[in-house]
């Protein structure tokens, strides 16, 4: 019972705080919604991969501490990568969303990919632990970071931003670069 209450509280507070921070930093109500949604979906996918690997292949249930730990880490890192990507996209988009997305992917893609690979490798270093919970946590977080790096950041977020278009920045509007307006 304590665990169920704790994890609900952790999820609600984490999502609310991250959403609020993204809204304030991006000065937008729309983009933060799909950014947080993409991170949460990436978490569920990573957790699903962890369940398949540990529960179905190794016949070990995931330890009860793995889902909340993975949630907090994956949402924090995913939101961080989202913020880096979308803030650059906002700067590049006054001349059009497609132009801004292409420029953003070309200028930040390598950095975000390298950071994701380094973090995932660090988490997968935990696979060599002698503690089962640490192994599970490292695997799930590492898988989530790779999903976030290679699918969410390079495909999902740019696709959603393209579909939403200029409404990404509602209610504000990005200023053209070099403008004092």
Secondary structure per residue as TSV (DSSP state, phi and psi in degrees):
chain	resnum	aa	ss	phi	psi
A	1	X	-	360.0	-44.0
A	2	X	H	-62.0	-42.7
A	3	X	H	-61.0	-47.3
A	4	X	H	-60.4	-43.1
A	5	X	H	-66.1	-42.2
A	6	X	H	-63.2	-47.4
A	7	X	H	-66.9	-38.2
A	8	X	H	-60.4	-46.5
A	9	X	H	-62.6	-45.1
A	10	X	H	-59.7	-46.0
A	11	X	H	-64.4	-47.4
A	12	X	H	-62.7	-48.1
A	13	X	H	-66.4	-44.0
A	14	X	H	-60.2	-48.9
A	15	X	H	-63.6	-44.0
A	16	X	H	-63.4	-44.9
A	17	X	H	-66.7	-45.6
A	18	X	H	-63.1	-42.6
A	19	X	H	-62.0	-45.3
A	20	X	H	-62.7	-43.8
A	21	X	H	-63.0	-44.8
A	22	X	H	-62.5	-40.2
A	23	X	H	-62.9	-42.2
A	24	X	H	-68.1	-45.5
A	25	X	H	-70.9	-36.2
A	26	X	H	-89.4	-10.1
A	27	X	T	53.4	44.8
A	28	X	B	-146.7	151.4
A	29	X	S	-104.3	-21.9
A	30	X	S	-86.0	-57.8
A	31	X	H	-54.9	-43.5
A	32	X	H	-59.8	-29.0
A	33	X	H	-63.8	-49.4
A	34	X	H	-77.3	-23.7
A	35	X	H	-66.1	-46.6
A	36	X	H	-67.5	-40.6
A	37	X	H	-59.3	-41.0
A	38	X	H	-66.1	-36.6
A	39	X	H	-68.7	-40.8
A	40	X	H	-65.8	-41.3
A	41	X	H	-63.0	-39.8
A	42	X	H	-62.6	-38.5
A	43	X	H	-60.9	-48.9
A	44	X	H	-62.3	-37.5
A	45	X	H	-64.6	-43.4
A	46	X	H	-64.4	-41.2
A	47	X	H	-63.4	-40.1
A	48	X	H	-62.0	-41.9
A	49	X	H	-62.3	-41.7
A	50	X	H	-61.9	-41.3
A	51	X	I	-64.0	-45.7
A	52	X	I	-59.7	-47.7
A	53	X	I	-67.2	-51.5
A	54	X	I	-82.8	-44.3
A	55	X	I	-80.7	-37.8
A	56	X	I	-94.0	-36.4
A	57	X	I	-86.6	-44.1
A	58	X	S	-101.7	-2.1
A	59	X	-	54.0	41.7
A	60	X	-	-124.5	123.4
A	61	X	-	-67.1	147.7
A	62	X	-	-63.8	135.3
A	63	X	-	-64.8	146.1
A	64	X	H	-62.6	-19.2
A	65	X	H	-83.9	-15.8
A	66	X	H	-67.3	-50.0
A	67	X	H	-58.3	-46.8
A	68	X	H	-68.9	-37.2
A	69	X	H	-63.4	-46.5
A	70	X	H	-62.5	-38.7
A	71	X	H	-60.7	-50.9
A	72	X	H	-62.8	-45.0
A	73	X	H	-67.0	-46.4
A	74	X	H	-68.7	-36.9
A	75	X	H	-68.8	-41.4
A	76	X	H	-63.4	-49.7
A	77	X	H	-69.4	-42.3
A	78	X	H	-63.0	-41.9
A	79	X	H	-66.0	-36.4
A	80	X	H	-63.2	-49.4
A	81	X	H	-62.9	-40.9
A	82	X	H	-59.5	-44.3
A	83	X	H	-62.3	-44.1
A	84	X	H	-60.1	-46.2
A	85	X	H	-66.9	-51.1
A	86	X	H	-74.9	-31.6
A	87	X	H	-65.8	-36.9
A	88	X	H	-68.5	-39.7
A	89	X	H	-61.8	-39.2
A	90	X	H	-61.9	-42.4
A	91	X	H	-65.2	-33.5
A	92	X	H	-88.8	-11.4
A	93	X	G	-90.4	-4.2
A	94	X	G	-58.9	-21.4
A	95	X	G	-96.7	12.4
A	96	X	-	125.2	140.6
A	97	X	H	-64.8	-44.8
A	98	X	H	-61.8	-43.7
A	99	X	H	-59.9	-46.1
A	100	X	H	-62.4	-40.1
A	101	X	H	-67.8	-43.9
A	102	X	H	-62.8	-45.4
A	103	X	H	-63.0	-40.5
A	104	X	H	-66.7	-45.8
A	105	X	H	-60.6	-40.9
A	106	X	H	-71.8	-31.3
A	107	X	H	-91.0	-28.2
A	108	X	H	-110.7	-14.7
A	109	X	H	-54.7	-46.5
A	110	X	H	-65.0	-40.9
A	111	X	H	-67.5	-47.0
A	112	X	H	-66.6	-38.7
A	113	X	H	-64.2	-45.0
A	114	X	H	-62.0	-43.8
A	115	X	H	-62.8	-41.9
A	116	X	H	-63.9	-43.2
A	117	X	H	-63.5	-42.2
A	118	X	H	-63.8	-44.9
A	119	X	H	-67.2	-41.9
A	120	X	H	-63.4	-42.0
A	121	X	H	-62.7	-38.8
A	122	X	H	-63.0	-43.6
A	123	X	H	-66.9	-39.1
A	124	X	H	-73.2	-14.7
A	125	X	G	-62.5	-25.1
A	126	X	G	-70.2	-11.5
A	127	X	G	-65.3	-17.4
A	128	X	G	-92.3	8.7
A	129	X	-	-72.9	159.8
A	130	X	S	-95.6	2.0
A	131	X	-	-105.1	120.0
A	132	X	H	-57.6	-40.9
A	133	X	H	-64.0	-39.0
A	134	X	H	-66.4	-40.7
A	135	X	H	-61.3	-48.5
A	136	X	H	-61.8	-46.5
A	137	X	H	-61.2	-45.2
A	138	X	H	-61.9	-40.7
A	139	X	H	-65.4	-50.0
A	140	X	H	-63.7	-44.9
A	141	X	H	-65.8	-43.6
A	142	X	H	-60.5	-44.2
A	143	X	H	-63.2	-41.9
A	144	X	H	-63.6	-39.6
A	145	X	H	-65.7	-40.6
A	146	X	H	-66.1	-41.4
A	147	X	H	-59.9	-45.8
A	148	X	I	-63.4	-41.4
A	149	X	I	-70.2	-46.1
A	150	X	I	-96.5	-22.5
A	151	X	I	-108.7	-52.4
A	152	X	I	-66.6	-51.8
A	153	X	I	-73.3	-33.4
A	154	X	I	-95.3	-21.6
A	155	X	I	-122.8	-56.4
A	156	X	I	-65.5	-53.7
A	157	X	H	-63.9	-46.7
A	158	X	H	-61.8	-37.1
A	159	X	H	-65.0	-44.5
A	160	X	H	-64.8	-41.2
A	161	X	H	-62.6	-38.8
A	162	X	H	-65.6	-43.7
A	163	X	H	-65.0	-39.5
A	164	X	H	-76.5	-32.7
A	165	X	G	68.1	-141.3
A	166	X	G	-65.6	-18.5
A	167	X	G	-67.5	-12.4
A	168	X	G	-50.3	-37.5
A	169	X	G	-98.5	6.2
A	170	X	T	-61.2	134.0
A	171	X	B	-91.4	-6.6
A	172	X	S	-89.3	176.3
A	173	X	-	-132.1	138.7
A	174	X	-	-67.8	142.9
A	175	X	-	-88.6	143.2
A	176	X	-	-59.9	144.1
A	177	X	T	-62.4	138.1
A	178	X	T	82.2	4.8
A	179	X	-	-93.7	144.1
A	180	X	-	-101.3	7.1
A	181	X	-	-75.0	360.0
